[in-house]
């Protein structure tokens, strides 16, 4: 019984570390360009820049917990679990690239289009996860909501700064 508990804990730790590592790598690559948020025109409802790393850290933890739940219980609904984990992995890749497009290359309209694809991947993740675990699916909803909000900010920044 103790071996099983240790295995689950390891799974959760690894699953949480994966999105945190993706976020950290993205932040490392874009760190020299993060100041553009202070230099560009931003829309109403724009939060202070300090809020972004806090929110993303929380989201990455929720995403990791969610993926661990699916991975641990994947035998209960194998196909949806595998499909959901694939969508999730792809969404992490899209998430990683978005920061580079937005902050390093400053191609705001392309960044917005990239976010739309990211949102579609998150929705596919949620729908697949829901067939395997409702809790795992619900833990992805804040990610989807934040990406919708990021889309609003991204599109407005493109419009205000063309």
Buried (B, 14 or more C-beta within 10 A) or exposed (E): EEEEEEEEEEBBEEBBBBBBEBBBEBBEBBEEBBEBBEEBEBEEEBEEEEEBEEBBBEBBBBBBBBBBBBBBBBEEBEEBBBBBBBBBBBBBEBBBBBBBBBBBEBBBEBBBBBBEEBBEBBBBBBBBBBBBBEBBBBBBEBBBEBBEEBBBBBBBBBEEEE
